[in-house]
Amino acid sequence: MNRSDFREGLRGGVIVALSSAPFGALFGAVAVDNGLSFLETLLMSATVYAGASQLVGIELFGQRVEPWLVVLSVFAVNFRHILYSAAMAKYIGHYSLPQKALAFFMLIDPAFAEGVRRGESGQGVSFSWYIGFGVVVYLSWSVATMLGAFFGRMIGDPASIGIDILLPVYFLGMVLAFRRRPGFGPIVLASALGSVAAYHFVGSPWHVSLGAAAGIIVATLLPLPAPVAEAASPEGGEA
């Protein structure tokens, strides 16, 4: 364990932990409001550990829909994690199998964004850094869920005081963090239009995955950035 990397991960994770704590509290409040007990709420956060999917699942639990629909809906929302893991594979390929299993469990949106940033900058994604970053966010999420579940009944309907807007704002911030990457505009526009169209014609939560698919299609059609294209050309010596 590299202590320096671990401490650096902790420092980066603290910022994310503070910003994500309201979402954990929101989930705790919504879960209790939809009939889950205090213990059930904590166990769901500790084992599922996927904020958006937890909120979608809880809303569906509250509507008493069929279990298979809950599973498929959660899969639709979490489909992006398949893409996350593929993108992160080249940076964590040196991890052992147990380390990879733990890393993928902790592969939430901020961990992906920061991991890719470090990987592309040449800093590397050491296991010590990854664990430092992941543990502090995980613990903060669990504590925030506990507080939200405990005080949730005092809040009442979270939407009535605007707390439900936190999740869209959170994802918007995540997207804007990549705004300087090549092709950002067309890809985001395609994802947004695809998601809106899917929401109206197919329904929620499938618009999440279909919107992502629209962005992926546009990304594959865009030309490679100049440095990448040159490296892959015969003149670059790699073709």
NUKE-525381 format. One record per residue: residue in three letters; x, y, z of N, C-alpha, C, O, CB in turn. Coordinates in steps of 0.001 Angstrom, whole numbers, padded with zeros to 6 digits, always signed. Glycine has a CB too. Layout:
BEGIN
ALAXYZXYZXYZXYZXYZ
...
END
This chain:
BEGIN
MET+000844-001195+000000+000000+000000+000000+000880+001247+000000+001686+001441+000911-000955+000005+001226
ASN+000730+002077-001004+001470+003327-001096+000721+004392-000297-000354+004835-000702+001656+003765-002584
ARG+001291+004801+000839+000597+005725+001733+000382+007088+001092-000648+007725+001316+001373+005885+003022
SER+001347+007537+000298+001219+008836-000350+000037+008839-001320-000763+009774-001329+002519+009199-001087
ASP-000066+007792-002135-001194+007693-003063-002509+007554-002310-003523+008130-002707-001005+006505-004012
PHE-002490+006789-001223-003700+006589-000436-004195+007911+000138-005390+008203+000092-003447+005583+000692
ARG-003278+008711+000677-003660+010014+001235-004181+010946+000147-005127+011703+000364-002466+010662+001951
GLU-003553+010882-001023-004020+011707-002134-005430+011312-002551-006265+012164-002855-003065+011591-003325
GLY-005686+009992-002561-007030+009515-002864-008039+009981-001833-009152+010376-002182-007043+008007-002948
LEU-007659+009938-000567-008549+010411+000489-008898+011883+000299-010056+012277+000439-007907+010198+001858
ARG-007884+012695-000021-008132+014131-000201-009101+014379-001353-010018+015192-001241-006811+014879-000455
GLY-008888+013669-002465-009804+013834-003590-011186+013302-003286-012186+013867-003728-009257+013148-004810
GLY-011248+012213-002530-012531+011613-002202-013353+012451-001245-014583+012421-001296-012321+010261-001620
VAL-012691+013200-000369-013420+014031+000605-014291+015055-000116-015428+015302+000286-012433+014751+001561
ILE-013758+015647-001177-014523+016650-001936-015776+016011-002531-016869+016571-002456-013650+017276-003062
VAL-015598+014838-003118-016732+014128-003705-017707+013688-002624-018923+013753-002808-016250+012915-004511
ALA-017165+013238-001490-018013+012773-000394-018933+013889+000104-020114+013660+000363-017151+012247+000760
LEU-018390+015078+000235-019191+016206+000709-020279+016581-000296-021404+016910+000081-018293+017415+000982
SER-019924+016526-001582-020902+016913-002601-021957+015842-002830-023073+016151-003247-020199+017217-003904
SER-021613+014576-002561-022578+013494-002793-023425+013182-001566-024428+012476-001673-021852+012243-003230
ALA-023037+013695-000407-023783+013420+000821-025267+013783+000719-026106+013025+001204-023161+014172+001970
PRO-025620+014926+000099-027059+015231-000016-027839+014167-000776-029008+013923-000478-027249+016565-000701
PHE-027193+013524-001771-027886+012481-002521-028135+011252-001644-029183+010611-001731-027075+012091-003765
GLY-027151+010940-000800-027340+009836+000130-028479+010104+001084-029291+009224+001369-026073+009575+000903
ALA-028532+011343+001582-029625+011716+002491-030961+011682+001764-031977+011270+002323-029383+013117+003090
LEU-030947+012126+000491-032170+012091-000306-032659+010660-000472-033850+010384-000328-031938+012735-001679
PHE-031730+009745-000778-032140+008354-000937-032723+007809+000355-033754+007137+000338-030961+007495-001382
GLY-032066+008096+001484-032566+007608+002767-033976+008089+003038-034824+007328+003505-031652+008046+003891
ALA-034229+009380+002739-035561+009942+002974-036596+009319+002040-037702+008983+002465-035537+011465+002791
VAL-036232+009165+000762-037166+008595-000216-037456+007132+000106-038592+006674-000018-036598+008721-001644
ALA-036417+006400+000522-036593+004978+000832-037574+004779+001976-038473+003941+001898-035251+004338+001181
VAL-037396+005555+003040-038305+005449+004190-039717+005864+003789-040699+005269+004234-037805+006323+005366
ASP-039810+006901+002935-041113+007384+002486-041839+006331+001648-043068+006327+001580-040948+008673+001679
ASN-041064+005427+001003-041665+004392+000163-041820+003056+000885-042110+002038+000257-040832+004196-001079
GLY-041629+003061+002198-041962+001888+002975-040821+001014+003440-041059+000019+004125-042846+001088+002215
LEU-039568+001351+003089-038443+000548+003570-038153+000885+005027-038338+002022+005462-037185+000783+002698
SER-037704-000102+005763-037317+000146+007145-035944+000812+007181-035257+000907+006165-037307-001170+007960
PHE-035568+001263+008350-034261+001900+008527-033138+000935+008142-032214+001318+007426-034083+002375+009987
LEU-033211-000309+008611-032178-001299+008325-032157-001666+006840-031084-001788+006250-032399-002555+009174
GLU-033324-001839+006237-033391-002165+004814-032767-001065+003967-032103-001336+002967-034841-002394+004389
THR-032986+000164+004375-032421+001299+003648-030896+001284+003713-030223+001491+002703-032961+002620+004213
LEU-030363+001040+004895-028908+000992+005056-028302-000161+004270-027258+000002+003638-028539+000866+006533
LEU-028941-001318+004302-028423-002483+003585-028428-002255+002076-027517-002697+001377-029245-003724+003929
MET-029440-001575+001581-029495-001314+000142-028359-000405-000282-027730-000638-001315-030838-000690-000244
SER-028087+000628+000502-026979+001524+000175-025637+000811+000280-024738+001045-000527-026995+002742+001093
ALA-025507-000051+001269-024232-000729+001497-023942-001788+000441-022777-002044+000135-024223-001364+002868
THR-024975-002409-000119-024756-003513-001048-024937-003118-002509-024181-003569-003370-025688-004638-000720
VAL-025924-002286-002796-026143-001855-004180-025175-000732-004541-024516-000787-005580-027606-001391-004385
TYR-025091+000274-003694-024155+001388-003835-024176+001970-005252-023155+001983-005940-022740+000933-003479
ALA-025320+002440-005670-025485+003066-006986-026638+004049-006869-027802+003679-007021-025753+001996-008124
GLY-026301+005309-006596-027305+006299-006242-028503+006381-007162-029641+006256-006710-026680+007603-006186
ALA-028260+006592-008471-029369+006756-009407-030229+005497-009458-031457+005578-009463-028842+007095-010806
SER-029581+004331-009497-030323+003066-009565-031097+002824-008280-032202+002283-008317-029368+001893-009833
GLN-030540+003213-007154-031247+003049-005885-032524+003880-005878-033573+003417-005431-030344+003447-004704
LEU-032427+005103-006374-033603+005972-006394-034666+005439-007352-035859+005467-007048-033206+007397-006791
VAL-034220+004952-008520-035167+004375-009481-035832+003141-008874-037051+002984-008956-034450+004006-010813
GLY-035035+002270-008266-035576+001064-007656-036575+001365-006566-037618+000718-006471-034471+000228-007103
ILE-036255+002352-005737-037149+002710-004637-038484+003227-005159-039542+002874-004638-036496+003761-003740
GLU-038428+004071-006197-039663+004599-006762-040530+003470-007307-041753+003497-007167-039357+005617-007867
LEU-039894+002473-007932-040648+001349-008476-041181+000447-007362-042285-000087-007467-039774+000540-009434
PHE-040393+000278-006297-040884-000478-005144-042164+000149-004607-043131-000537-004275-039814-000540-004036
GLY-042133+001492-004533-043285+002211-004004-044528+002034-004859-045648+002105-004354-042964+003672-003882
GLN-044331+001800-006172-045462+001609-007086-045897+000150-007151-046874-000188-007819-045100+002101-008482
ARG-045152-000720-006442-045468-002148-006358-045544-002812-007746-046488-003537-008059-046794-002340-005620
VAL-044519-002538-008560-044459-003166-009877-043794-004536-009750-043268-004889-008694-043687-002266-010890
GLU-043824-005294-010833-043246-006634-010830-041736-006574-010614-041081-005660-011115-043566-007356-012144
PRO-041166-007546-009868-039719-007542-009595-038855-007525-010854-037814-006867-010879-039358-008749-008772
TRP-039279-008249-011910-038460-008295-013124-038354-006918-013766-037335-006591-014374-039044-009298-014126
LEU-039411-006106-013630-039378-004763-014189-038417-003876-013399-037738-003020-013965-040787-004151-014199
VAL-038371-004093-012087-037421-003345-011265-035991-003667-011688-035161-002770-011837-037625-003665-009767
VAL-035709-004967-011882-034367-005395-012277-033986-004815-013629-032876-004307-013792-034281-006920-012320
LEU-034888-004884-014600-034590-004364-015931-034414-002843-015911-033568-002302-016623-035702-004750-016907
SER-035205-002170-015105-035098-000714-015009-033762-000297-014409-033122+000642-014883-036245-000150-014172
VAL-033349-001003-013364-032051-000713-012746-030917-001000-013732-029937-000259-013793-031863-001549-011453
PHE-031060-002086-014506-030052-002392-015523-029970-001275-016556-028875-000908-016983-030370-003728-016213
ALA-031110-000734-016958-031128+000340-017944-030389+001572-017429-029619+002195-018161-032567+000703-018306
VAL-030627+001913-016176-029973+003083-015594-028475+002839-015418-027665+003743-015621-030615+003438-014243
ASN-028115+001618-015041-026711+001321-014753-025936+000814-015972-024775+000427-015842-026628+000299-013650
PHE-026549+000811-017130-025874+000341-018334-024588+001115-018595-023628+000573-019143-026800+000456-019534
ARG-024576+002380-018199-023384+003199-018420-022160+002620-017729-021035+002890-018149-023624+004615-017932
HIS-022353+001829-016678-021222+001270-015959-020492+000206-016773-019319-000072-016522-021685+000686-014648
ILE-021171-000384-017736-020487-001292-018651-019458-000507-019458-018336-000965-019674-021500-002005-019592
LEU-019858+000679-019896-018944+001545-020646-017833+002072-019730-016676+002171-020137-019718+002725-021289
TYR-018200+002406-018494-017197+002870-017538-016099+001824-017341-014909+002135-017391-017858+003202-016194
SER-016523+000584-017115-015551-000473-016823-014650-000736-018022-013462-001017-017864-016269-001765-016415
ALA-015224-000642-019233-014415-000838-020437-013369+000266-020574-012224+000007-020945-015312-000877-021687
ALA-013775+001502-020270-012849+002624-020373-011764+002565-019302-010631+002980-019543-013606+003936-020268
MET-012106+002052-018126-011149+001996-017017-010213+000797-017100-009184+000769-016425-011889+001962-015704
ALA-010558-000195-017920-009797-001452-017939-008321-001230-018214-007474-001888-017609-010366-002392-018980
LYS-008000-000314-019117-006592-000114-019472-005792+000557-018360-004562+000511-018357-006494+000714-020731
TYR-006489+001176-017427-005787+001849-016337-005643+000975-015091-004791+001242-014243-006510+003122-015977
ILE-006466-000062-014976-006410-000912-013781-006101-002366-014148-006351-003276-013358-007740-000837-013009
GLY-005563-002575-015337-005246-003930-015773-004213-004621-014904-004141-005849-014879-004763-003902-017179
HIS-003409-003838-014189-002368-004425-013334-002902-004847-011970-002159-005435-011184-001230-003438-013148
TYR-004169-004564-011665-004752-004979-010387-004904-006502-010360-005061-007140-011401-006129-004287-010155
SER-004856-007066-009162-005171-008492-009015-006672-008675-009168-007413-007692-009171-004682-009046-007634
LEU-007136-009918-009297-008565-010183-009475-009397-009656-008305-010414-009007-008550-008800-011679-009642
PRO-009014-009904-007028-009792-009335-005915-009787-007803-005938-010795-007175-005613-009235-009833-004575
GLN-008653-007198-006320-008583-005744-006403-009514-005207-007484-010176-004186-007292-007151-005297-006677
LYS-009562-005894-008615-010466-005476-009689-011922-005578-009244-012729-004693-009529-010237-006329-010950
ALA-012250-006656-008546-013621-006834-008074-014027-005685-007148-015130-005152-007262-013767-008185-007347
LEU-013138-005310-006239-013419-004212-005320-013480-002889-006069-014317-002036-005775-012357-004148-004216
ALA-012578-002723-007047-012548-001480-007826-013827-001291-008616-014357-000182-008682-011352-001471-008773
PHE-014331-002363-009217-015553-002240-010001-016769-002022-009107-017723-001362-009518-015753-003481-010863
PHE-016750-002562-007899-017836-002283-006963-017886-000798-006626-018966-000228-006471-017671-003113-005681
MET-016718-000175-006514-016631+001240-006165-016614+002163-007377-016368+003361-007238-015403+001480-005343
LEU-016870+001621-008562-016804+002414-009782-018082+003232-009965-018932+002914-010797-016571+001506-010999
ILE-018190+004274-009177-019306+005202-009326-018876+006319-010276-017725+006353-010711-019756+005780-007938
ASP-019785+007222-010598-019508+008260-011587-018270+009105-011267-017423+009282-012143-020701+009158-011709
PRO-018132+009637-010033-016938+010448-009754-015645+009641-009835-014623+010164-010281-017053+011078-008378
ALA-015671+008377-009411-014473+007542-009481-014059+007321-010932-012870+007317-011253-014714+006192-008783
PHE-015039+007137-011797-014740+006984-013220-014136+008264-013794-013101+008229-014459-016010+006604-013995
ALA-014790+009386-013532-014323+010663-014081-012903+010984-013619-012052+011363-014424-015273+011796-013673
GLU-012654+010829-012322-011327+011149-011786-010302+010111-012220-009151+010457-012485-011371+011235-010254
GLY-010703+008841-012295-009787+007794-012736-009327+008003-014163-008141+007870-014463-010441+006443-012607
VAL-010262+008331-015050-009916+008596-016450-009029+009831-016554-008068+009850-017323-011188+008781-017301
ARG-009354+010853-015782-008536+012069-015815-007099+011770-015412-006156+012230-016055-009129+013141-014891
ARG-006939+010992-014340-005592+010644-013889-004883+009760-014917-003697+009943-015193-005651+009932-012528
GLY-005613+008814-015471-005010+007924-016450-004539+008664-017688-003447+008405-018193-005985+006853-016841
GLU-005361+009587-018180-005009+010331-019384-003893+011334-019133-003142+011673-020048-006224+011047-019926
SER-003782+011809-017900-002726+012782-017579-001389+012117-017300-000377+012801-017150-003132+013615-016381
GLY-001374+010773-017229-000133+010055-016979+000174+009850-015512+001231+009309-015184+000989+010773-017612
GLN-000713+010264-014612-000480+010083-013177-000615+008626-012758-000005+008195-011779-001450+010938-012377
GLY-001410+007879-013496-001630+006482-013144-002751+006325-012134-003042+007238-011362-000359+005873-012598
VAL-003374+005162-012148-004474+004865-011231-004033+003708-010339-004405+002558-010569-005799+004513-012011
SER-003246+004021-009329-002764+002977-008426-003900+002487-007545-004861+003214-007293-001598+003494-007560
PHE-003786+001254-007081-004827+000697-006223-004912+001465-004909-005999+001626-004355-004563-000789-005953
SER-003783+001933-004412-003779+002704-003164-004593+003978-003311-005390+004325-002439-002343+003045-002745
TRP-004382+004677-004435-005156+005899-004669-006634+005569-004810-007485+006232-004217-004651+006634-005927
TYR-006932+004547-005593-008322+004187-005877-009072+003843-004592-010206+004280-004397-008379+003003-006853
ILE-008447+003070-003728-009093+002682-002472-009279+003888-001564-010330+004039-000942-008270+001604-001753
GLY-008270+004748-001484-008405+005955-000672-009571+006808-001131-010353+007306-000322-007125+006768-000716
PHE-009674+006967-002442-010762+007752-003024-012111+007077-002776-013074+007721-002362-010536+007949-004534
GLY-012163+005770-003037-013431+005054-002959-013965+004878-001560-015169+005003-001334-013286+003732-003578
VAL-013085+004589-000609-013537+004301+000757-014198+005506+001404-015243+005376+002040-012369+003841+001613
VAL-013594+006680+001245-014144+007861+001907-015503+008226+001313-016385+008689+002036-013170+009049+001787
VAL-015685+008025+000004-016982+008310-000618-018019+007282-000171-019164+007632+000114-016859+008313-002163
TYR-017616+006023-000110-018527+004947+000306-019013+005166+001737-020207+005046+002013-017830+003574+000189
LEU-018106+005483+002634-018495+005690+004025-019399+006904+004172-020370+006880+004928-017262+005850+004901
SER-019070+007972+003438-019895+009177+003494-021300+008894+002975-022288+009365+003539-019250+010309+002684
TRP-021378+008115+001887-022681+007770+001323-023515+006963+002329-024716+007193+002471-022502+006972+000015
SER-022880+006036+003011-023586+005200+003983-024083+006025+005167-025214+005848+005619-022674+004075+004477
VAL-023242+006924+005667-023634+007767+006794-024757+008717+006391-025710+008920+007144-022427+008562+007316
ALA-024639+009298+005195-025677+010216+004721-027008+009492+004548-028067+010039+004855-025255+010867+003396
THR-026944+008247+004050-028166+007450+003918-028809+007222+005280-030027+007313+005431-027862+006102+003242
MET-027971+006924+006262-028472+006689+007619-029172+007940+008155-030251+007850+008741-027315+006276+008562
LEU-028559+009095+007953-029160+010336+008442-030461+010642+007703-031445+011065+008309-028178+011505+008285
GLY-030454+010419+006370-031662+010665+005604-032796+009752+006009-033951+010172+006078-031385+010507+004144
ALA-032458+008477+006282-033488+007524+006702-034028+007869+008085-035217+007704+008356-032929+006098+006699
PHE-033155+008344+008947-033553+008647+010331-034438+009890+010385-035442+009923+011096-032308+008848+011220
PHE-034044+010921+009613-034793+012173+009663-035770+012330+008502-036430+013361+008373-033838+013334+009675
GLY-035861+011288+007648-036674+011400+006447-038125+011727+006703-038721+012516+005969-036597+010150+005688
ARG-038704+011134+007731-040120+011359+007994-040387+012807+008403-041509+013294+008268-040611+010408+009081
MET-039368+013488+008899-039536+014900+009249-039580+015773+008002-040182+016846+007999-038405+015362+010171
ILE-038919+015285+006923-038864+016069+005692-040168+015972+004914-040613+016944+004303-037703+015607+004820
GLY-040777+014789+004942-041975+014566+004153-041611+014264+002714-040649+013539+002461-042900+015776+004224
ASP-042360+014805+001767-042093+014579+000345-040892+015416-000075-040984+016644-000064-043341+014928-000524
PRO-039755+014796-000450-038568+015560-000837-038814+016504-002008-038202+017569-002088-037452+014619-001185
ALA-039716+016114-002923-039991+016960-004085-040647+018277-003689-040527+019273-004401-040879+016221-005073
SER-041337+018281-002557-042061+019483-002150-041129+020630-001776-041536+021792-001794-042966+019167-000984
ILE-039875+020310-001436-038913+021354-001098-037758+021391-002102-036726+022017-001859-038373+021137+000320
GLY-037953+020707-003233-036989+020811-004321-035744+019966-004200-034809+020155-004979-036585+022185-004454
ILE-035686+019032-003248-034481+018215-003082-034280+017277-004272-033156+016870-004565-034564+017403-001781
ASP-035381+016935-004958-035268+015998-006064-034471+016541-007244-034098+015784-008141-036629+015606-006524
ILE-034207+017852-007253-033441+018448-008350-031955+018150-008221-031199+018370-009167-033664+019956-008394
LEU-031521+017649-007058-030104+017419-006825-029507+016405-007789-028382+016585-008256-029889+016959-005414
LEU-030246+015342-008095-029707+014304-008957-029436+014812-010373-028344+014574-010889-030660+013131-009004
PRO-030379+015500-011028-030071+016050-012349-028903+017031-012338-028083+017031-013256-031286+016733-012907
VAL-028824+017865-011305-027724+018817-011208-026395+018088-011067-025390+018495-011649-027938+019767-010024
TYR-026396+017018-010297-025181+016218-010104-024682+015657-011437-023500+015776-011758-025446+015068-009108
PHE-025580+015046-012212-025166+014465-013488-024760+015544-014486-023857+015325-015294-026290+013614-014072
LEU-025404+016690-014443-025020+017790-015316-023584+018228-015031-022810+018489-015951-025984+018973-015144
GLY-023244+018305-013758-021868+018649-013384-020868+017626-013873-019772+017985-014305-021752+018788-011887
MET-021232+016343-013811-020356+015290-014294-020117+015415-015795-018995+015240-016271-020945+013925-013968
VAL-021179+015720-016533-021060+015856-017988-020194+017048-018348-019334+016944-019222-022442+015998-018635
LEU-020405+018171-017691-019657+019385-018006-018171+019253-017697-017355+019998-018241-020231+020552-017243
ALA-017816+018317-016832-016397+018110-016529-015618+017633-017760-014393+017750-017805-016244+017094-015390
PHE-016334+017094-018760-015691+016600-019984-015899+017556-021160-015721+017164-022313-016234+015213-020341
ARG-016271+018791-020881-016660+019718-021949-015519+020094-022891-015778+020542-024008-017223+020965-021345
ARG-014274+019927-022476-013133+020280-023326-012663+019124-024208-011724+019283-024988-011985+020752-022467
ARG-013293+017989-024093-012892+016845-024913-013414+016999-026336-014484+017571-026540-013405+015530-024297
PRO-012671+016496-027328-013113+016598-028723-014461+015914-028929-014705+014826-028409-012067+015982-029660
GLY-015330+016569-029693-016634+015994-030002-017661+016129-028906-018746+015557-029008-016477+014575-030324
PHE-017350+016873-027853-018258+016985-026714-019646+017477-027138-020658+016885-026763-017669+017927-025667
GLY-019690+018559-027918-020959+019159-028310-021881+018215-029065-023011+017985-028634-020703+020358-029145
PRO-021417+017657-030193-022292+016752-030959-022726+015519-030168-023867+015073-030292-021587+016306-032221
ILE-021829+014974-029363-022166+013764-028599-023229+014058-027547-024191+013305-027396-020911+013183-027926
VAL-023048+015161-026820-024030+015529-025792-025367+015872-026425-026418+015503-025900-023524+016715-024955
LEU-025334+016581-027556-026581+016934-028231-027328+015680-028692-028544+015578-028529-026299+017854-029431
ALA-026594+014735-029263-027218+013488-029716-027796+012711-028535-028896+012166-028624-026196+012617-030473
SER-027054+012663-027429-027542+011962-026239-028798+012616-025683-029750+011938-025297-026459+011924-025164
ALA-028785+013956-025648-029940+014680-025111-031175+014466-025976-032256+014174-025464-029630+016177-025003
LEU-031011+014613-027305-032150+014431-028197-032656+012986-028171-033861+012733-028170-031772+014828-029621
GLY-031702+012043-028151-032091+010635-028093-032818+010299-026810-033783+009535-026811-030878+009751-028233
SER-032349+010876-025711-032970+010615-024415-034382+011198-024352-035306+010553-023855-032109+011195-023286
VAL-034542+012430-024862-035870+013068-024849-036840+012282-025726-037983+012038-025339-035780+014543-025338
ALA-036372+011884-026920-037240+011119-027820-037634+009777-027198-038790+009362-027268-036538+010889-029171
ALA-036649+009108-026587-036929+007810-025962-037879+007960-024779-038719+007093-024540-035625+007145-025503
TYR-037747+009052-024044-038627+009278-022891-040082+009391-023334-040988+008892-022667-038205+010551-022129
HIS-040293+010055-024470-041659+010264-024944-042223+009034-025655-043417+008750-025548-041704+011459-025878
PHE-041374+008302-026379-041880+007201-027195-041720+005824-026546-042470+004898-026856-041183+007205-028518
VAL-040739+005691-025643-040496+004396-024992-040837+004456-023513-041492+003560-022980-039034+003969-025173
GLY-040391+005516-022853-040684+005678-021434-039453+005543-020558-038387+005120-021007-041710+004673-021009
SER-039625+005914-019297-038549+005846-018306-038497+004434-017716-039538+003786-017602-038757+006912-017178
PRO-037303+003939-017334-035993+004594-017371-035168+004277-018615-033962+004522-018643-035214+004206-016162
TRP-035829+003725-019657-035080+003304-020842-034475+004474-021586-033534+004294-022359-035972+002527-021772
HIS-034994+005662-021368-034432+006827-022061-032977+007068-021669-032226+007684-022424-035264+008074-021757
VAL-032574+006582-020485-031183+006764-020054-030233+005984-020959-029268+006540-021483-031006+006317-018586
SER-030512+004691-021140-029647+003854-021965-029743+004218-023440-028733+004219-024143-029999+002391-021773
LEU-030948+004528-023917-031119+004861-025330-030453+006194-025660-029889+006363-026741-032611+004910-025693
GLY-030521+007128-024734-029815+008394-024938-028311+008191-024992-027621+008807-025805-030163+009379-023830
ALA-027802+007317-024115-026377+006992-024129-025994+006321-025442-024932+006600-026001-026019+006083-022943
ALA-026860+005435-025935-026581+004735-027192-026504+005718-028357-025664+005568-029244-027660+003674-027467
ALA-027380+006722-028354-027347+007738-029413-026022+008496-029386-025439+008777-030433-028528+008724-029260
GLY-025552+008824-028186-024265+009509-028070-023111+008645-028527-022175+009135-029159-024033+009944-026647
ILE-023171+007356-028211-022111+006429-028619-022042+006320-030146-020957+006301-030726-022345+005034-027995
ILE-023208+006248-030783-023253+006141-032246-022608+007367-032890-021819+007244-033827-024713+005984-032736
VAL-022951+008543-032382-022352+009771-032926-020845+009788-032676-020074+010200-033543-023011+011025-032299
ALA-020427+009340-031491-019000+009324-031168-018218+008432-032126-017093+008763-032499-018789+008853-029733
THR-018803+007307-032525-018103+006398-033447-018033+006973-034859-017162+006589-035640-018800+005031-033478
LEU-018929+007878-035189-018937+008472-036529-018021+009682-036640-017639+010072-037744-020343+008872-036907
LEU-017667+010275-035515-016799+011451-035535-015356+011058-035852-014924+009969-035475-016865+012188-034187
PRO-014601+011922-036536-013189+011615-036814-012369+011616-035531-012697+012328-034582-012600+012630-037813
LEU-011320+010831-035501-010452+010793-034337-009735+012124-034162-009448+012797-035152-009441+009653-034461
PRO-009437+012520-032929-008631+013721-032702-007298+013598-033422-006790+012489-033594-008406+013956-031192
ALA-006732+014700-033838-005509+014694-034644-004367+013867-034063-003784+013065-034793-005041+016089-034830
PRO-004012+014023-032759-002887+013238-032218-003135+011741-032290-002218+010981-032599-002618+013632-030777
VAL-004381+011294-032004-004700+009875-032031-004642+009351-033455-004117+008267-033711-006081+009618-031422
ALA-005196+010144-034392-005206+009720-035775-003798+009569-036321-003511+008638-037074-005986+010699-036614
GLU-002903+010509-035930-001533+010443-036394-000821+009228-035830-000033+008580-036519-000790+011705-036022
ALA-001109+008919-034540-000440+007780-033904-000866+006467-034529-000118+005489-034512-000732+007756-032410
ALA-002090+006447-035090-002593+005209-035663-002302+005093-037149-002621+004074-037762-004069+005102-035430
SER-001689+006144-037750-001430+006146-039182-000157+005384-039489+000638+005124-038586-001335+007574-039713
PRO+000058+005012-040778+001296+004324-041152+002522+005166-040868+003584+004654-040516+001266+003951-042618
GLU+002345+006519-041033+003493+007392-040762+003884+007362-039297+005036+007601-038936+003184+008823-041181
GLY+002875+007055-038440+003162+007012-036998+003851+005731-036598+004274+005583-035451+001887+007168-036199
GLY+003971+004786-037544+004724+003565-037239+003961+002517-036494+004560+001556-036012+005909+003901-036466
GLU+002581+002666-036370+001805+001698-035598+000778+000977-036468+000030+000137-035966+001106+002394-034436
ALA+000731+001286-037738-000242+000629-038606+000439-000443-039419-000209-001118-040218-000933+001642-039528
END
